[in-house]
Amino acid sequence: MKQFDVVIVGAGPAGIGVTAMLKELDVKRMMVIEREEVGATFDKWPKEMKLITPSFTTNFYGHLDLNAVISGTSPAYSIRKEHPTGKEYAQYLRDITDYFELPVLESTDVKEIIYSDGSFKIHVSNGGPIASRYLIWAAGEFQYPNTNSIPGAELCLHNSLVKSWEQIEGDDIYIIGGYESGIDAAVHLSRLGKKVHVLDRKVRWKEYTTDPSANLSPYTLERLNQEIPHGRIELIGNVKIKAITKQNDQYVIDIKERSNSYTSATQPILATGFKSSLTLVDDLFDWEEKESYALLTDQDESTKTPGLFLVGPQVRHENLIFCFIYKYRQRFGVVANAIGERLGLDTTKLEPYRDEGLYLDDLSCCGEECAC
């Protein structure tokens, strides 16, 4: 059995970012396990989809590019795009993996994780089990679409399964879900000349707070407002869908507490988000029952299983949701410091990362609203 001090599951931005920081601490026995290849999730994005956070090379003035996951790098510099596509960002992740010589084991799926006597035994798809003192869960959510939130949702096409919006047939399309993915789909379909109806249980396009986890990003709103004058996008809010059925080659969307329904000749687009990738290890976490998120210590360690850490978009501390790259990368230093101290390493090397937004261990400053 191969023995490691740290195993990281997932080679997306979270896994690659925290691995680079651990390498800076001189962690020797470390391995990243990736089911496909580095950045594979971003390769699966629709061709037209781009990062909603803007990239800008500000390293020279002491600020890290919003989409960077490692100090001294910038997607804006390497890609020369403000809003990279999924494939472009995947290439950025592969480039920095090669440059920093990060230890990634690709094409290896994690089948089972067993915790016993302060150690993790990780069973993988090829080869014998792997043992590790510490485990970092950095698997993303994109490969786990939420397709059962509504009765009949399986009749729809989840937006994560779309390779390009050009493949969508028909001229009148219904989209279920009005957050980032739903509006992004509406914009691209409208640009193709299609009539689009967006159904949302809230009114996402009118919500207004300083937390982008709770409302649409400026980039998305700007594109939406550019398309609205063309008259091809209909936004329908405060709609709770009862069920979706197929009758005589028509898709019928029934609405709760209303007598009306919507009928579509084309397959509706499902943009209802994703499920947690923590399914494989959900029994190793305590869970907040109402909001259903993993409970973590102030070091982003499972409150139930010592040595199990979480990084990435599923990190949450009460009302603070770290679901974007520039948010969850702030916690890399917290996890790296916790593991580094337990391994007896010099963690003072992490101090410079505080000014770059890669080491935020005081959450009392978060959640403040802007004055204007």
C-alpha positions in Angstrom: 0.0 0.0 0.0 1.4 3.4 -1.0 1.7 5.7 2.0 1.3 9.5 1.8 1.1 12.4 4.3 -1.5 14.2 2.2 -3.9 13.1 -0.5 -6.0 15.6 -2.5 -9.0 14.4 -4.4 -9.7 16.6 -7.4 -7.4 18.5 -9.8 -9.6 21.5 -10.5 -8.7 25.0 -9.3 -9.3 24.1 -5.6 -7.1 21.0 -5.7 -4.3 22.5 -7.8 -4.3 25.7 -5.7 -4.0 24.1 -2.3 -1.5 21.5 -3.6 0.8 24.3 -4.8 0.7 25.9 -1.4 1.5 22.6 0.3 4.4 22.1 -2.0 5.6 25.6 -1.0 5.6 24.2 2.6 7.8 21.4 1.3 5.3 18.6 1.9 7.1 15.6 0.3 4.7 12.6 0.4 1.7 14.1 -1.4 -0.5 13.1 -4.3 -3.5 14.6 -6.2 -6.0 12.0 -7.5 -8.0 13.1 -10.5 -10.6 10.9 -12.2 -9.9 12.4 -15.7 -7.3 15.0 -16.3 -6.4 18.3 -14.8 -9.1 20.9 -15.4 -11.4 18.3 -17.0 -14.6 19.9 -15.6 -13.9 23.1 -17.5 -13.4 21.2 -20.7 -17.0 20.1 -20.3 -18.5 23.6 -20.2 -20.6 24.7 -23.2 -18.4 26.2 -25.8 -19.8 29.7 -25.3 -19.7 29.7 -21.5 -17.0 31.9 -19.8 -15.9 32.7 -16.3 -18.1 35.4 -14.9 -15.3 36.9 -12.7 -13.0 39.2 -14.7 -9.3 38.3 -15.1 -6.8 41.2 -14.9 -3.1 41.1 -14.4 -2.4 43.1 -11.3 0.4 41.0 -9.8 2.9 43.9 -10.4 1.0 46.0 -8.0 0.5 43.4 -5.3 -2.9 42.0 -6.2 -3.7 38.6 -7.5 -5.8 38.1 -10.6 -9.3 37.1 -9.4 -9.2 33.8 -11.3 -5.7 32.8 -10.3 -5.2 30.0 -7.9 -1.4 30.2 -7.4 0.7 33.2 -6.5 2.7 34.6 -9.4 0.2 33.5 -12.0 -2.6 35.2 -13.9 -5.0 33.8 -16.4 -5.3 37.2 -18.0 -1.5 37.2 -18.6 -1.3 33.6 -20.0 -4.7 33.5 -21.9 -4.9 37.3 -22.7 -8.7 37.2 -22.0 -10.8 39.0 -19.4 -13.4 36.2 -19.3 -11.7 32.9 -20.3 -13.8 30.0 -21.7 -13.8 26.7 -19.9 -11.3 25.1 -22.2 -9.0 28.2 -21.9 -9.1 28.0 -18.1 -8.5 24.3 -18.2 -5.3 24.9 -20.1 -4.2 27.5 -17.5 -4.6 24.8 -14.8 -2.6 22.3 -16.8 0.1 24.9 -17.5 0.6 25.7 -13.9 0.5 22.0 -12.9 3.4 21.4 -15.3 5.3 24.5 -14.4 5.2 23.8 -10.7 5.6 20.1 -11.2 2.6 19.2 -9.0 2.2 15.4 -8.3 -1.1 14.6 -10.0 -2.3 11.0 -10.7 -4.8 11.3 -13.6 -7.4 8.9 -15.0 -7.9 7.5 -11.5 -11.3 7.3 -9.9 -11.8 7.2 -6.1 -14.1 4.3 -5.4 -14.2 4.2 -1.6 -12.6 6.0 1.4 -12.3 4.3 4.8 -11.2 6.2 7.9 -9.8 4.2 10.8 -7.3 4.9 13.6 -6.4 8.4 12.4 -5.7 7.3 8.8 -7.5 7.2 5.5 -7.5 4.2 3.1 -8.4 5.3 -0.4 -9.5 2.6 -2.9 -9.0 3.7 -6.5 -10.0 2.4 -9.9 -6.5 1.3 -10.9 -3.9 -0.2 -8.5 -4.0 -1.0 -4.9 -5.3 1.2 -2.1 -3.6 4.3 -1.0 -3.1 5.3 2.7 -2.8 8.9 3.9 -2.6 10.8 7.2 -4.6 13.7 5.8 -7.2 13.9 3.1 -8.3 17.1 1.3 -11.6 16.9 -0.6 -11.3 19.2 -3.6 -13.8 17.6 -6.0 -16.1 20.1 -7.7 -19.8 20.0 -8.5 -20.1 20.4 -12.3 -20.0 16.7 -12.9 -22.9 16.1 -10.5 -25.9 17.9 -12.1 -29.1 18.2 -10.0 -31.6 16.4 -12.2 -34.2 15.3 -9.7 -35.3 18.5 -8.0 -38.6 18.6 -9.9 -40.9 15.7 -10.7 -40.2 15.0 -14.4 -36.9 16.8 -14.5 -35.4 13.8 -16.2 -37.3 14.9 -19.3 -35.2 18.0 -19.5 -31.7 18.6 -20.8 -29.4 19.8 -18.0 -27.3 22.8 -19.1 -24.0 20.9 -18.1 -24.7 18.4 -20.8 -24.7 21.0 -23.6 -21.6 21.1 -25.7 -22.6 24.2 -27.6 -25.9 26.2 -27.6 -25.8 25.9 -31.4 -26.9 22.2 -31.0 -30.3 23.2 -29.5 -33.0 22.7 -32.0 -36.3 24.7 -32.2 -37.0 28.4 -32.0 -38.9 28.6 -28.7 -37.1 27.4 -25.7 -38.0 27.1 -22.0 -35.3 27.4 -19.3 -35.9 26.3 -15.8 -33.7 28.2 -13.4 -32.8 31.9 -13.5 -29.4 32.0 -11.8 -26.1 32.3 -13.6 -26.4 29.1 -15.7 -29.9 29.8 -16.7 -29.4 33.4 -17.7 -26.1 32.5 -19.5 -28.1 29.9 -21.6 -30.8 32.5 -22.3 -28.3 35.0 -23.6 -26.6 32.6 -25.9 -29.9 31.2 -27.2 -31.2 34.7 -27.8 -28.0 35.6 -29.7 -28.9 32.6 -32.0 -32.2 34.2 -32.7 -34.3 31.9 -30.5 -37.2 33.0 -28.3 -36.4 32.1 -24.7 -38.6 31.9 -21.6 -36.8 31.7 -18.2 -38.8 30.3 -15.3 -37.4 30.9 -11.8 -38.9 30.3 -8.3 -37.5 33.7 -7.3 -36.7 36.8 -9.3 -32.9 36.5 -9.5 -32.5 39.3 -12.0 -33.9 41.8 -9.6 -32.2 40.7 -6.4 -29.5 43.1 -5.2 -26.9 42.5 -2.6 -23.1 42.7 -2.5 -22.7 38.9 -2.3 -22.5 37.4 -5.8 -23.5 34.1 -4.3 -27.0 35.5 -3.8 -27.6 37.4 -7.0 -26.4 37.6 -10.6 -23.0 38.9 -11.4 -22.5 42.3 -13.2 -21.1 40.4 -16.2 -24.3 38.3 -16.5 -26.6 41.3 -15.9 -24.8 43.3 -18.5 -25.2 40.7 -21.1 -28.8 40.1 -20.2 -29.6 43.8 -20.5 -28.0 43.9 -23.9 -30.3 41.1 -25.1 -33.6 42.3 -23.5 -34.2 45.1 -26.1 -34.3 42.4 -28.9 -37.5 41.0 -27.4 -36.4 37.4 -27.5 -36.1 36.8 -23.7 -39.1 36.5 -21.4 -38.3 36.5 -17.7 -40.9 34.8 -15.5 -40.3 35.0 -11.8 -42.0 33.6 -8.6 -42.8 30.4 -10.4 -42.8 27.1 -8.5 -43.0 24.2 -10.8 -45.2 21.3 -9.8 -44.2 18.8 -12.5 -43.0 18.3 -16.0 -44.7 15.8 -18.3 -44.6 14.9 -21.9 -47.9 14.7 -23.7 -48.3 14.1 -27.5 -44.7 15.1 -28.2 -45.1 18.3 -26.2 -43.5 19.1 -22.9 -45.9 20.4 -20.3 -44.7 22.5 -17.4 -47.3 22.6 -14.6 -47.1 25.5 -12.1 -48.0 25.1 -8.4 -50.9 27.2 -7.1 -51.8 28.3 -10.6 -54.2 27.0 -13.1 -52.0 27.7 -16.1 -49.1 25.7 -17.5 -46.5 26.2 -20.2 -46.2 24.0 -23.2 -43.0 23.5 -25.2 -42.4 21.6 -28.5 -38.7 21.5 -27.6 -37.0 19.8 -24.6 -36.7 22.3 -21.7 -33.3 23.3 -20.4 -32.7 22.5 -16.8 -30.5 25.1 -15.1 -31.1 24.1 -11.4 -27.5 23.7 -10.4 -25.6 20.8 -9.0 -25.5 18.3 -6.2 -22.7 18.0 -3.7 -19.7 15.9 -4.8 -19.4 14.9 -1.1 -21.7 11.9 -1.6 -18.8 9.4 -1.4 -17.7 10.8 2.0 -20.9 12.3 3.3 -20.8 10.0 6.3 -17.4 11.5 7.3 -19.0 14.9 7.8 -21.6 16.4 10.2 -24.3 18.3 8.2 -26.4 21.4 8.8 -29.9 20.0 8.4 -31.8 23.0 7.1 -29.4 24.2 4.4 -27.6 20.9 3.9 -24.0 21.9 4.0 -21.0 20.2 5.6 -20.1 21.5 9.1 -16.4 22.6 9.4 -14.1 23.8 12.0 -12.4 27.2 11.7 -9.6 25.3 9.9 -12.1 23.9 7.3 -11.7 20.4 8.8 -14.6 18.1 9.2 -16.2 18.4 12.7 -16.7 14.7 12.7 -13.5 13.2 11.1 -10.1 14.6 12.2 -7.7 15.0 9.3 -10.4 15.4 6.6 -10.4 18.9 5.1 -12.6 20.6 2.5 -11.6 23.1 -0.1 -13.5 24.5 -3.1 -17.0 25.8 -3.8 -18.7 23.6 -1.1 -17.0 25.4 1.8 -19.4 27.3 3.9 -19.4 28.9 7.3 -23.0 29.7 8.3 -24.0 32.6 6.0 -20.6 32.9 4.3 -20.6 30.9 1.1 -17.2 30.4 -0.6 -18.6 29.3 -4.0 -16.4 31.3 -6.4 -12.7 30.9 -7.1 -11.6 34.2 -5.6 -13.6 33.3 -2.5 -12.5 29.7 -1.8 -8.9 30.3 -2.7 -8.8 32.6 0.4 -9.0 29.4 2.6 -6.1 27.6 1.0 -3.7 29.1 3.5 -5.9 28.0 6.4 -5.9 24.4 5.3 -2.2 24.4 4.4 -1.3 25.9 7.8 -3.3 23.3 9.7 -1.6 20.4 7.9 1.8 22.0 7.9 1.8 22.5 11.7 0.8 18.9 12.3 3.6 17.7 10.0 6.1 19.9 11.9 6.9 22.1 9.0 7.8 25.8 8.9 4.4 27.5 8.2 5.8 31.1 8.4 6.3 30.6 4.6 2.6 31.1 4.3 2.5 34.6 5.7 3.1 36.4 2.4 0.0 34.8 1.0 -2.2 36.9 3.4 -1.8 40.0 1.3 -2.6 38.1 -1.9 -5.9 36.9 -0.7 -4.8 33.3 -0.3 -4.8 33.1 3.5 -7.9 34.4 5.2 -8.2 33.0 8.7 -10.3 35.8 10.2 -13.9 35.7 8.8 -15.1 38.6 11.0 -14.4 41.0 8.2 -16.7 39.1 5.8 -20.3 39.8 5.1 -20.1 43.6 5.2 -22.3 45.5 2.7 -21.0 48.4 0.5 -22.0 51.9 1.3 -22.5 52.7 -2.4 
